[in-house]
Amino acid sequence: MKKLNKIMLFLAAAVFTLTACEKNVEREPSPASNPAAVAFSQSSASVEINPNKAALEYEIKIGRTNTAEALTVNIITEGDVDVIKVPASVNFAAGEKEVPFKLTFPNAEVDSTYSIKATIGEENLDDYIAGATSFEFTVTIAAWEPAATQAIVFDGIVNVFYSTGNPGWYVSYMRKDNPDGSFDIRLINPYTVLPDYRDGNVDDPIQDQFGLYKGFPSNYPEDVDSKGSYNMDIHVLANDSATFDTFAMGMTWSYGDFYGAHAASRGMGFFDKEANTITFFGGTVACSMSAYKEGAFYLGDQDLVIYLDAQSYQNDHISIADFNDPSIQWEEVESVINQFESTIFKFTNEEQKLYKAVDQYAGNPKSPFINLYCLKDAYAEGGNLAFYWDGEDGALDIPVPQDTKLSFMKQELVIAEAAGIVSTVDVKGTAAKVFTFDLLVVSETGNEVGEFIETFTLADEAVIFEKSDFIGNFVLAGYSPFDGSEDVRAIEIQEVEGELVILGLDYCESIKTSFDEALGVLSIAPQALAGVFTYNDADYPLALYTMDATGNPSTSAAIELAFKLDGVAHIIPASEGIGYLVRAEGLGWLDGVVEFDLTPAAASEAPLRAPAAKGTRDLKKYTTKTDKATVDHLSFKGKYRPSMKKNPVQL
């Protein structure tokens, strides 16, 4: 209890002491109040002005809370006051809450930067006001000029981290030329402008005929700040070396905001005057993502390339994406004979015209329209067969892929691989050009349909084949129906009592034919042959069979041949028979040739052939000749978020 009383007495003494001390404290006066509560509308601004495009001035506002009376506010300015003119005071009328005023700098020089700090006069200064009582202003005078053409950028920044490849896209830009011979390039929002999309599908950005996009193709709309300013400033020195400022790219992916930078210490960029390009080489271009490794910069291995003249790039990279494009202009090549024969769909078009493309880039040696021809609507309306031909005999260049505008099993048919040749042949005194196209046709999904030989014959004079053209010596060339091997023979066709007969085939004393004068077609029908085949002292009568289009022997299908403009008699597409077979009735097959042509030849030029086998031969069902070629199956992918690269190199 005594102890408690002592504690209470101590506390009472302490309270008395504190009270006594408080009476002797002298208070500091509070800061002066700003009764009008005057403040600038902003605390700072930094602008860049092109003196050729805008007035050399900047407007700011000053406001107040207490508006009851008229008020004059003094403004104290420090800094480049000889250039940037700020009014010494601003006047408020009674009831006026906000007054705008201008900073002017009419004598500012190009390629210069000026700064000032403006403060509200002491009589109206209030350190406790929430608004800005001072205003810091910086202006840069830069004579930027918009470029007449767009630039083309091939990315070397985003692909520091991601496997985006090296896409190219169009970017608007400005240029500023400097007195010392250097110049600056400002790419306008190079990474926030989006491409066009096919049918509005953001996974399918559209490329033009040059393989370029209208914006950076790997961004989705939600990835970019489309309202901000995220320019890229490039500086090209008088010695053609180049660098660019670190800049915010205005795009955000999984690891935050992207930034681009140039590691100039690792190598300067290079301006190529002739090509009009700026290149920053792999190993000097860096990228940062704000939420990855605390925003550290990492180096990439891809070049960042900027073409400053999109038109020049296009002129050097002109291509034709679709040879069926209706915007391509074609001029008809005058001729008398225009015959197209298709083995794909087994038809002959004797009115197929040849067209030559009008050069849309006349004078440009790299124009893709030079020496471009086509068989217009070769297979269907809008389905051209295009090729390059220099007007001379030799190889043709057939670009692929080409859409035939035809379909099979609900799949569009495309020419995937092609080769061609053109040669001049003398057909009855007329020089004819024979174009041969070796085409591999696939479905739109890449499944192989087959390889086909198409021919087109062009001549300035008419050629008429007559019965007499089938008289003489010929080389018969085709395939064996027994083993599929090539088979070449020498024959002779004579006219006997007004009819044409074939001589010289094994086991055949002669083969009767018929000739259609109106159509110019020679027909060989199944028939009994003169003579017998003797085997083991027994005689077997001989007969000529034909083979039909299904590969089976026939006693009714006739073989029909007609001369083409190449001067060779071919089995016509409408023929029911595709070859002949010789049979010893009651014994078996002896000989035959299928899918053959007849080429006129002098007797001395006819090739030698070993005698046919003495005995019967096994006949297998024949499959018409169609050489198959392998095709790489293509897969088409839309846009997707690229995978991130492993182990990028930190700067």
C-alpha positions as CSV (number, residue, x, y, z in Angstrom):
1,M,0.0,0.0,0.0
2,K,2.8,2.4,0.8
3,K,4.4,1.5,-2.5
4,L,1.2,2.4,-4.4
5,N,0.9,5.8,-2.6
6,K,4.4,6.6,-3.7
7,I,3.6,5.8,-7.3
8,M,0.5,8.0,-7.2
9,L,2.5,11.0,-5.8
10,F,5.1,10.5,-8.6
11,L,2.4,10.7,-11.3
12,A,0.9,13.8,-9.9
13,A,4.2,15.5,-9.8
14,A,4.9,14.6,-13.4
15,V,1.6,16.0,-14.6
16,F,2.3,19.3,-12.7
17,T,5.7,19.5,-14.4
18,L,4.3,19.0,-17.9
19,T,1.7,21.6,-17.4
20,A,4.2,24.1,-16.3
21,C,6.5,23.5,-19.3
22,E,3.6,23.9,-21.8
23,K,3.0,27.5,-20.7
24,N,6.5,28.5,-21.7
25,V,6.3,27.0,-25.4
26,E,6.5,29.6,-28.2
27,R,4.5,28.5,-31.3
28,E,5.8,29.1,-34.9
29,P,3.3,30.9,-37.1
30,S,1.5,28.8,-39.7
31,P,2.3,29.3,-43.4
32,A,0.4,32.0,-45.2
33,S,-2.9,30.8,-46.6
34,N,-3.8,31.1,-50.3
35,P,-7.3,32.4,-49.9
36,A,-8.0,32.1,-53.6
37,A,-6.6,28.6,-53.8
38,V,-4.8,29.2,-57.1
39,A,-3.1,26.3,-59.0
40,F,-2.0,25.3,-62.5
41,S,-4.0,22.7,-64.4
42,Q,-0.9,20.5,-64.6
43,S,2.4,20.2,-63.0
44,S,4.6,19.5,-66.1
45,A,4.6,19.0,-69.8
46,S,7.2,17.9,-72.4
47,V,6.3,18.5,-76.0
48,E,8.0,18.3,-79.4
49,I,6.8,20.7,-82.1
50,N,7.5,20.8,-85.8
51,P,7.8,24.5,-86.7
52,N,6.6,23.8,-90.2
53,K,3.4,22.2,-89.0
54,A,2.3,23.9,-85.8
55,A,2.5,27.3,-84.0
56,L,5.4,27.8,-81.6
57,E,3.2,28.0,-78.5
58,Y,1.7,26.0,-75.7
59,E,-1.5,26.6,-73.8
60,I,-2.0,25.9,-70.1
61,K,-4.7,26.9,-67.7
62,I,-4.6,28.4,-64.2
63,G,-7.6,28.1,-61.9
64,R,-8.9,29.1,-58.5
65,T,-11.4,28.0,-55.9
66,N,-12.5,31.3,-54.4
67,T,-14.1,33.2,-57.3
68,A,-15.9,36.0,-55.4
69,E,-13.7,38.9,-56.4
70,A,-11.4,39.8,-59.3
71,L,-7.8,38.7,-58.9
72,T,-4.4,39.2,-60.4
73,V,-2.0,36.3,-60.0
74,N,1.7,37.0,-60.5
75,I,3.8,34.2,-62.2
76,I,7.5,33.9,-61.4
77,T,9.5,32.2,-64.2
78,E,13.1,30.8,-64.3
79,G,15.0,28.9,-67.0
80,D,15.2,29.7,-70.7
81,V,13.1,32.8,-70.2
82,D,14.8,34.6,-73.2
83,V,13.2,32.0,-75.5
84,I,10.0,30.8,-73.8
85,K,7.9,33.8,-73.0
86,V,5.5,33.5,-70.0
87,P,3.1,36.3,-69.0
88,A,4.1,38.0,-65.8
89,S,0.6,37.8,-64.4
90,V,-2.8,36.4,-65.1
91,N,-6.1,38.3,-64.4
92,F,-9.3,36.7,-63.1
93,A,-12.6,38.6,-63.4
94,A,-15.0,38.3,-60.6
95,G,-16.7,34.9,-60.7
96,E,-14.2,33.5,-63.2
97,K,-12.9,30.1,-62.1
98,E,-10.3,29.3,-64.8
99,V,-8.1,31.3,-67.2
100,P,-6.1,29.9,-70.1
101,F,-2.8,31.5,-71.1
102,K,-0.1,30.7,-73.6
103,L,3.6,30.1,-73.5
104,T,5.2,31.3,-76.7
105,F,8.6,30.7,-78.2
106,P,8.7,32.4,-81.6
107,N,12.5,32.6,-81.7
108,A,13.2,29.0,-80.8
109,E,15.7,27.3,-83.1
110,V,15.3,24.0,-84.9
111,D,17.0,21.0,-83.2
112,S,17.0,22.7,-79.9
113,T,15.4,22.0,-76.5
114,Y,14.3,24.6,-74.0
115,S,12.9,24.4,-70.5
116,I,11.3,26.8,-67.9
117,K,9.7,26.5,-64.4
118,A,6.8,28.8,-63.7
119,T,5.7,29.4,-60.0
120,I,2.6,31.2,-58.6
121,G,3.6,34.5,-57.0
122,E,4.3,34.5,-53.3
123,E,1.2,36.5,-52.4
124,N,-1.0,33.7,-53.8
125,L,1.3,30.8,-53.0
126,D,-0.1,28.1,-50.7
127,D,2.0,25.1,-49.8
128,Y,-1.0,23.3,-48.5
129,I,-3.1,23.4,-51.6
130,A,-3.7,20.1,-53.4
131,G,-3.2,21.6,-56.9
132,A,0.1,22.3,-58.7
133,T,1.6,25.6,-57.6
134,S,4.4,25.3,-60.1
135,F,4.6,24.1,-63.7
136,E,7.7,22.7,-65.4
137,F,7.8,22.9,-69.2
138,T,10.2,21.5,-71.9
139,V,9.8,22.0,-75.6
140,T,11.9,20.4,-78.4
141,I,11.8,22.1,-81.8
142,A,12.2,19.3,-84.4
143,A,11.4,19.6,-88.1
144,W,9.9,16.2,-88.7
145,E,8.5,15.6,-92.1
146,P,6.0,12.7,-92.9
147,A,7.5,10.3,-95.4
148,A,5.8,10.0,-98.7
149,T,5.9,6.2,-98.5
150,Q,5.6,3.7,-95.7
151,A,8.6,1.8,-94.2
152,I,8.7,-2.0,-94.0
153,V,10.0,-3.4,-90.7
154,F,11.3,-7.0,-90.3
155,D,11.2,-7.7,-86.6
156,G,14.3,-8.4,-84.5
157,I,13.0,-7.4,-81.1
158,V,10.0,-9.6,-80.1
159,N,11.8,-12.6,-81.4
160,V,14.5,-12.1,-78.8
161,F,12.1,-13.9,-76.5
162,Y,9.5,-15.6,-78.7
163,S,9.6,-17.8,-81.8
164,T,7.7,-15.3,-84.0
165,G,10.0,-15.7,-86.9
166,N,11.1,-12.6,-88.8
167,P,7.8,-11.2,-90.1
168,G,7.6,-8.0,-92.1
169,W,4.9,-5.3,-92.0
170,Y,4.2,-1.7,-93.1
171,V,4.9,1.2,-90.7
172,S,4.3,4.9,-91.2
173,Y,7.2,7.1,-90.3
174,M,8.6,10.6,-90.2
175,R,12.1,11.9,-91.1
176,K,14.1,14.8,-89.7
177,D,17.3,15.9,-91.6
178,N,20.0,17.6,-89.4
179,P,22.5,20.3,-90.4
180,D,25.5,18.0,-89.8
181,G,24.4,15.5,-92.5
182,S,22.8,13.1,-90.0
183,F,19.1,12.3,-90.0
184,D,16.5,10.8,-87.7
185,I,13.7,8.4,-88.4
186,R,10.6,8.1,-86.2
187,L,8.6,4.9,-86.7
188,I,5.0,5.7,-85.7
189,N,3.7,3.0,-83.3
190,P,5.4,0.2,-85.0
191,Y,4.2,-2.5,-82.7
192,T,0.7,-1.3,-81.7
193,V,-0.8,-1.1,-85.2
194,L,-2.7,-4.3,-85.9
195,P,-2.9,-6.2,-89.2
196,D,-6.0,-6.8,-91.3
197,Y,-7.7,-10.1,-90.6
198,R,-9.4,-12.5,-93.0
199,D,-13.1,-12.5,-92.4
200,G,-12.5,-10.8,-89.0
201,N,-10.6,-13.9,-87.7
202,V,-7.8,-12.5,-85.4
203,D,-6.0,-15.9,-85.8
204,D,-5.7,-15.3,-89.6
205,P,-3.8,-12.0,-90.3
206,I,-3.7,-11.2,-94.0
207,Q,-0.5,-11.0,-96.0
208,D,-0.3,-9.2,-99.3
209,Q,1.3,-10.4,-102.5
210,F,4.7,-9.5,-101.0
211,G,4.2,-11.6,-97.9
212,L,3.8,-8.4,-95.7
213,Y,1.2,-7.4,-93.1
214,K,-0.4,-4.1,-92.4
215,G,0.6,-4.3,-88.8
216,F,2.7,-6.5,-86.4
217,P,1.0,-9.9,-87.0
218,S,1.7,-11.6,-83.7
219,N,-0.4,-9.3,-81.5
220,Y,-4.0,-9.7,-80.7
221,P,-6.2,-6.6,-80.2
222,E,-6.1,-7.0,-76.5
223,D,-2.3,-7.1,-76.4
224,V,-1.8,-3.4,-77.4
225,D,-2.5,0.1,-76.1
226,S,-4.0,1.4,-79.3
227,K,-4.5,4.9,-77.9
228,G,-1.0,5.6,-76.6
229,S,2.1,6.9,-78.5
230,Y,4.9,4.3,-78.7
231,N,7.2,5.6,-81.4
232,M,10.6,4.3,-82.2
233,D,13.3,7.0,-82.8
234,I,16.3,6.0,-84.9
235,H,19.4,8.2,-85.4
236,V,21.5,7.8,-88.5
237,L,24.9,9.6,-88.2
238,A,26.7,11.3,-91.0
239,N,29.0,8.3,-91.4
240,D,25.9,6.0,-92.0
241,S,26.2,4.3,-88.6
242,A,22.9,4.1,-86.7
243,T,21.4,3.6,-83.3
244,F,17.9,3.8,-81.8
245,D,16.5,5.0,-78.4
246,T,15.2,2.6,-75.8
247,F,11.4,2.8,-76.2
248,A,8.2,1.4,-74.8
249,M,6.6,-0.8,-77.5
250,G,3.0,-0.5,-76.3
251,M,2.3,-4.2,-76.2
252,T,1.9,-6.6,-73.2
253,W,2.0,-10.4,-73.2
254,S,2.4,-12.9,-70.4
255,Y,5.4,-11.2,-68.9
256,G,4.3,-7.6,-68.9
257,D,5.2,-4.6,-71.0
258,F,7.7,-4.9,-73.9
259,Y,10.6,-2.5,-74.3
260,G,13.1,-2.4,-77.2
261,A,16.7,-1.2,-77.0
262,H,19.9,-1.0,-79.0
263,A,23.1,-2.2,-77.4
264,A,25.3,0.2,-79.3
265,S,28.4,-0.8,-77.5
266,R,28.1,-4.2,-79.1
267,G,27.9,-2.8,-82.6
268,M,26.3,0.1,-84.4
269,G,23.6,-0.3,-87.0
270,F,24.2,0.5,-90.6
271,F,22.4,2.6,-93.2
272,D,22.7,1.3,-96.7
273,K,22.2,4.3,-99.1
274,E,21.8,2.2,-102.2
275,A,19.2,-0.1,-100.7
276,N,17.7,2.6,-98.5
277,T,17.7,0.3,-95.5
278,I,18.7,0.5,-91.9
279,T,20.0,-2.7,-90.3
280,F,20.6,-3.5,-86.6
281,F,22.4,-6.8,-86.5
282,G,21.7,-9.8,-84.4
283,G,23.5,-9.6,-81.1
284,T,23.0,-5.8,-80.8
285,V,19.2,-5.7,-80.5
286,A,17.7,-6.1,-77.1
287,C,14.3,-6.7,-75.6
288,S,12.8,-6.4,-72.1
289,M,9.6,-7.6,-70.5
290,S,8.7,-5.7,-67.3
291,A,7.6,-8.8,-65.4
292,Y,10.5,-11.1,-66.6
293,K,13.7,-11.2,-64.6
294,E,12.9,-7.7,-63.1
295,G,12.8,-6.2,-66.6
296,A,16.3,-7.1,-67.6
297,F,17.2,-6.7,-71.3
298,Y,18.2,-9.7,-73.3
299,L,19.9,-9.9,-76.7
300,G,18.5,-11.6,-79.8
301,D,20.2,-13.2,-82.8
302,Q,17.9,-11.9,-85.5
303,D,18.6,-8.7,-87.6
304,L,16.2,-5.8,-87.2
305,V,15.8,-4.4,-90.8
306,I,13.9,-1.3,-91.8
307,Y,13.3,-0.6,-95.5
308,L,12.6,3.1,-95.7
309,D,10.9,2.9,-99.1
310,A,8.1,0.3,-99.3
311,Q,7.7,1.0,-103.0
312,S,11.3,0.1,-103.7
313,Y,11.0,-3.0,-101.7
314,Q,7.9,-4.0,-103.6
315,N,9.6,-3.3,-106.9
316,D,12.3,-5.7,-105.9
317,H,9.9,-8.3,-104.6
318,I,7.0,-8.2,-107.0
319,S,5.2,-11.5,-107.2
320,I,1.9,-12.9,-108.3
321,A,0.1,-14.7,-105.6
322,D,-2.9,-15.8,-107.8
323,F,-2.6,-16.3,-111.5
324,N,-6.4,-16.3,-111.7
325,D,-6.6,-12.8,-110.3
326,P,-9.1,-11.0,-112.5
327,S,-7.0,-7.8,-112.1
328,I,-4.3,-9.2,-114.3
329,Q,-4.7,-7.9,-117.9
330,W,-4.2,-10.3,-120.7
331,E,-3.8,-9.8,-124.5
332,E,-4.7,-12.5,-127.0
333,V,-1.9,-13.9,-129.1
334,E,-3.1,-14.1,-132.7
335,S,-2.9,-17.5,-134.3
336,V,-4.9,-19.8,-136.6
337,I,-4.4,-23.1,-134.6
338,N,-5.0,-23.2,-130.9
339,Q,-5.4,-26.8,-129.7
340,F,-5.3,-27.8,-126.1
341,E,-5.4,-31.5,-125.2
342,S,-6.0,-32.5,-121.6
343,T,-5.2,-36.0,-120.2
344,I,-6.6,-34.9,-116.8
345,F,-10.1,-34.7,-118.1
346,K,-9.7,-36.3,-121.5
347,F,-10.9,-33.5,-123.7
348,T,-9.6,-31.6,-126.8
349,N,-10.3,-27.9,-127.1
350,E,-9.5,-26.7,-130.6
351,E,-10.5,-23.1,-129.7
352,Q,-8.2,-22.6,-126.7
353,K,-6.5,-19.2,-127.0
354,L,-3.1,-18.2,-125.8
355,Y,-2.8,-14.9,-123.9
356,K,0.2,-12.8,-122.9
357,A,0.1,-10.7,-119.7
358,V,0.2,-6.9,-119.9
359,D,3.2,-5.7,-117.9
360,Q,1.9,-3.7,-115.0
361,Y,5.4,-2.7,-114.0
362,A,6.8,-1.8,-117.4
363,G,10.4,-0.8,-117.2
364,N,11.1,-2.8,-114.1
365,P,13.4,-5.7,-115.0
366,K,12.1,-7.7,-112.0
367,S,8.5,-7.5,-113.1
368,P,6.7,-10.9,-112.8
369,F,4.6,-10.0,-115.8
370,I,7.6,-10.2,-118.2
371,N,7.1,-13.2,-120.6
372,L,4.0,-14.4,-118.7
373,Y,1.5,-16.3,-120.8
374,C,-1.6,-18.3,-119.9
375,L,-4.2,-20.7,-121.4
376,K,-7.1,-18.7,-120.2
377,D,-9.9,-20.7,-118.5
378,A,-8.0,-23.9,-119.5
379,Y,-10.1,-26.2,-117.3
380,A,-12.9,-24.1,-116.0
381,E,-14.0,-20.4,-116.0
382,G,-11.4,-18.5,-114.0
383,G,-8.9,-21.4,-113.9
384,N,-5.9,-20.3,-116.0
385,L,-2.8,-22.4,-116.8
386,A,0.0,-19.8,-116.5
387,F,3.6,-20.2,-117.6
388,Y,6.7,-18.2,-118.5
389,W,8.0,-18.4,-122.0
390,D,10.8,-16.4,-123.6
391,G,9.5,-17.0,-127.2
392,E,12.2,-19.6,-128.0
393,D,12.2,-23.4,-128.0
394,G,13.2,-24.9,-124.7
395,A,12.1,-25.2,-121.1
396,L,9.0,-23.5,-119.8
397,D,8.7,-22.1,-116.3
398,I,5.4,-23.1,-114.7
399,P,4.7,-21.3,-111.4
400,V,3.0,-23.3,-108.7
401,P,0.7,-23.6,-106.9
402,Q,-2.1,-22.9,-109.4
403,D,-5.8,-23.4,-108.7
404,T,-7.6,-25.2,-111.6
405,K,-11.0,-24.1,-110.3
406,L,-12.1,-27.7,-110.6
407,S,-12.9,-30.1,-107.8
408,F,-12.8,-33.8,-107.2
409,M,-14.5,-35.5,-104.2
410,K,-15.4,-32.0,-103.0
411,Q,-11.8,-31.0,-102.9
412,E,-10.4,-28.2,-105.0
413,L,-7.7,-29.4,-107.4
414,V,-4.4,-27.6,-107.5
415,I,-1.3,-27.9,-109.7
416,A,1.4,-28.5,-107.1
417,E,4.5,-29.3,-109.2
418,A,5.1,-28.6,-112.9
419,A,7.6,-28.7,-115.7
420,G,7.3,-27.9,-119.3
421,I,8.9,-27.6,-122.7
422,V,8.1,-26.0,-126.0
423,S,9.4,-27.1,-129.4
424,T,8.9,-26.2,-133.0
425,V,7.7,-29.0,-135.3
426,D,7.2,-29.0,-139.0
427,V,3.7,-30.2,-139.7
428,K,3.1,-30.5,-143.4
429,G,5.2,-27.4,-144.1
430,T,3.7,-25.5,-141.3
431,A,5.9,-24.5,-138.3
432,A,3.9,-25.2,-135.1
433,K,4.8,-24.6,-131.5
434,V,4.0,-27.6,-129.3
435,F,3.8,-26.8,-125.6
436,T,4.1,-29.8,-123.3
437,F,3.1,-29.4,-119.6
438,D,4.0,-32.1,-117.1
439,L,1.6,-31.3,-114.2
440,L,1.3,-32.9,-110.8
441,V,-2.2,-32.4,-109.5
442,V,-3.1,-32.6,-105.8
443,S,-6.2,-31.8,-103.8
444,E,-6.3,-28.7,-101.7
445,T,-5.3,-30.7,-98.6
446,G,-2.2,-32.0,-100.4
447,N,-3.4,-35.5,-101.4
448,E,-2.0,-36.6,-104.7
449,V,-4.4,-37.0,-107.6
450,G,-1.9,-37.9,-110.3
451,E,0.7,-36.7,-112.9
452,F,-0.6,-35.6,-116.2
453,I,0.8,-34.6,-119.6
454,E,-1.1,-31.7,-121.2
455,T,-0.3,-30.3,-124.7
456,F,-1.1,-27.1,-126.5
457,T,-0.3,-26.5,-130.1
458,L,0.0,-23.1,-131.7
459,A,0.4,-22.3,-135.4
460,D,-0.1,-19.3,-137.7
461,E,-1.3,-21.5,-140.6
462,A,-4.0,-24.1,-140.9
463,V,-2.9,-27.8,-141.1
464,I,-5.3,-30.4,-142.6
465,F,-4.5,-34.1,-142.3
466,E,-5.7,-36.4,-145.0
467,K,-5.8,-40.1,-145.7
468,S,-2.5,-39.9,-147.5
469,D,-0.8,-38.8,-144.3
470,F,-1.3,-42.2,-142.9
471,I,0.5,-43.9,-145.8
472,G,4.2,-44.7,-145.3
473,N,6.6,-45.9,-142.7
474,F,6.0,-45.3,-139.0
475,V,7.5,-45.9,-135.6
476,L,4.9,-47.5,-133.4
477,A,5.9,-46.8,-129.7
478,G,3.9,-47.9,-126.7
479,Y,3.9,-50.3,-123.8
480,S,3.7,-54.1,-123.4
481,P,0.4,-55.3,-122.0
482,F,2.2,-58.2,-120.4
483,D,4.9,-56.6,-118.3
484,G,4.4,-52.8,-118.9
485,S,7.8,-52.3,-120.5
486,E,8.3,-49.9,-123.3
487,D,7.8,-51.4,-126.8
488,V,9.0,-49.8,-130.0
489,R,8.4,-51.2,-133.5
490,A,8.7,-50.4,-137.2
491,I,5.6,-50.7,-139.4
492,E,4.3,-49.7,-142.8
493,I,0.9,-48.6,-143.8
494,Q,-0.1,-49.1,-147.4
495,E,-3.3,-48.4,-149.4
496,V,-4.6,-51.6,-150.9
497,E,-7.7,-51.4,-153.1
498,G,-8.7,-48.1,-151.5
499,E,-8.3,-49.3,-147.9
500,L,-5.3,-48.7,-145.6
501,V,-3.6,-51.8,-144.2
502,I,-0.9,-52.1,-141.5
503,L,2.1,-54.3,-142.3
504,G,5.0,-55.4,-140.3
505,L,3.5,-56.4,-136.9
506,D,4.5,-59.8,-135.5
507,Y,2.0,-62.6,-136.2
508,C,0.0,-60.3,-138.5
509,E,0.3,-60.6,-142.2
510,S,-1.8,-57.4,-142.5
511,I,-4.3,-55.5,-140.4
512,K,-7.3,-53.9,-142.0
513,T,-8.3,-50.4,-141.0
514,S,-11.0,-47.8,-141.9
515,F,-10.5,-44.1,-142.4
516,D,-13.1,-41.3,-141.7
517,E,-12.4,-38.6,-144.3
518,A,-14.5,-36.0,-142.4
519,L,-12.8,-36.5,-139.1
520,G,-9.3,-37.6,-140.3
521,V,-9.5,-40.7,-137.9
522,L,-7.9,-44.1,-138.6
523,S,-9.8,-47.0,-136.9
524,I,-8.5,-50.4,-136.1
525,A,-11.3,-52.9,-135.1
526,P,-11.0,-56.4,-133.7
527,Q,-10.7,-58.9,-136.6
528,A,-9.7,-62.3,-137.8
529,L,-6.1,-62.5,-139.0
530,A,-4.8,-64.4,-142.0
531,G,-2.7,-67.5,-141.3
532,V,-2.3,-69.8,-138.2
533,F,0.0,-70.2,-135.3
534,T,1.6,-73.7,-135.2
535,Y,2.4,-75.1,-131.8
536,N,3.3,-78.8,-131.0
537,D,2.3,-79.7,-134.6
538,A,-1.1,-78.1,-134.1
539,D,-2.5,-75.1,-136.0
540,Y,-4.4,-72.4,-134.1
541,P,-6.2,-69.6,-136.0
542,L,-5.0,-66.0,-135.3
543,A,-7.3,-63.1,-134.2
544,L,-6.8,-59.4,-133.4
545,Y,-8.3,-58.2,-130.2
546,T,-8.2,-54.8,-128.7
547,M,-7.8,-53.7,-125.1
548,D,-10.5,-51.4,-123.7
549,A,-10.0,-48.4,-121.4
550,T,-10.5,-50.7,-118.3
551,G,-7.5,-52.8,-119.3
552,N,-9.5,-55.8,-120.5
553,P,-9.5,-57.6,-123.9
554,S,-12.3,-56.6,-126.2
555,T,-13.9,-58.0,-129.4
556,S,-15.8,-54.7,-130.1
557,A,-13.8,-51.6,-128.9
558,A,-12.1,-49.9,-131.9
559,I,-8.7,-48.2,-131.7
560,E,-9.1,-44.6,-133.1
561,L,-6.0,-42.6,-134.1
562,A,-5.7,-39.1,-135.4
563,F,-2.8,-36.8,-136.2
564,K,-2.1,-34.0,-133.7
565,L,-0.4,-30.8,-134.7
566,D,2.9,-32.3,-133.5
567,G,2.8,-34.5,-136.6
568,V,2.3,-37.7,-134.6
569,A,-0.8,-39.9,-134.8
570,H,-2.2,-40.5,-131.2
571,I,-5.0,-42.6,-129.9
572,I,-7.7,-40.0,-129.4
573,P,-9.3,-39.4,-126.0
574,A,-12.7,-40.7,-127.2
575,S,-11.3,-44.0,-128.4
576,E,-12.8,-47.1,-126.8
577,G,-9.7,-49.1,-127.5
578,I,-6.3,-48.3,-126.1
579,G,-4.2,-51.0,-127.8
580,Y,-4.1,-54.3,-129.7
581,L,-3.6,-58.0,-128.8
582,V,-2.8,-60.9,-131.0
583,R,-4.3,-64.3,-129.9
584,A,-3.9,-67.9,-131.0
585,E,-7.5,-69.0,-130.5
586,G,-7.7,-72.0,-128.3
587,L,-4.1,-71.6,-127.2
588,G,-3.4,-68.1,-125.7
589,W,-2.0,-64.6,-126.1
590,L,1.0,-64.0,-128.4
591,D,1.7,-60.3,-128.7
592,G,0.4,-56.8,-128.3
593,V,1.1,-53.1,-127.7
594,V,-1.0,-50.6,-125.8
595,E,-1.2,-46.8,-125.5
596,F,0.9,-46.4,-128.7
597,D,1.6,-43.5,-131.0
598,L,2.6,-43.6,-134.7
599,T,5.5,-41.3,-135.7
600,P,6.3,-40.9,-139.4
601,A,9.8,-42.2,-140.3
602,A,11.8,-43.2,-143.3
603,A,12.3,-47.0,-143.6
604,S,16.0,-46.7,-142.9
605,E,15.2,-44.7,-139.6
606,A,12.8,-47.3,-138.2
607,P,14.2,-48.8,-135.0
608,L,15.2,-52.5,-134.8
609,R,13.2,-54.8,-132.5
610,A,13.9,-58.3,-131.3
611,P,11.4,-61.0,-132.6
612,A,8.4,-61.6,-130.5
613,A,8.6,-64.6,-128.1
614,K,7.6,-67.9,-129.7
615,G,4.8,-69.1,-127.4
616,T,1.9,-67.9,-125.5
617,R,2.2,-65.1,-122.8
618,D,0.3,-64.4,-119.7
619,L,-1.9,-61.3,-119.9
620,K,-2.5,-59.4,-116.7
621,K,-5.0,-56.7,-116.3
622,Y,-3.3,-53.6,-117.7
623,T,-3.2,-50.3,-115.8
624,T,-2.7,-47.2,-117.9
625,K,0.6,-45.4,-117.4
626,T,0.5,-42.6,-114.8
627,D,3.8,-41.9,-113.1
628,K,3.3,-40.9,-109.5
629,A,5.5,-38.4,-107.7
630,T,5.7,-37.8,-104.0
631,V,4.2,-34.6,-102.7
632,D,4.9,-32.9,-99.4
633,H,1.6,-32.6,-97.6
634,L,1.2,-29.1,-96.5
635,S,-0.4,-28.0,-93.2
636,F,-1.7,-24.5,-92.8
637,K,-1.7,-22.8,-89.3
638,G,-3.4,-19.7,-88.2
639,K,-1.8,-17.2,-85.8
640,Y,-1.1,-18.4,-82.3
641,R,0.8,-17.2,-79.3
642,P,4.4,-18.1,-80.2
643,S,6.4,-20.3,-77.8
644,M,9.0,-18.6,-75.7
645,K,12.6,-19.3,-76.6
646,K,14.9,-21.0,-74.1
647,N,17.9,-19.4,-72.5
648,P,17.9,-15.9,-74.0
649,V,21.2,-14.0,-73.6
650,Q,21.0,-11.3,-71.0
651,L,22.5,-7.9,-71.9
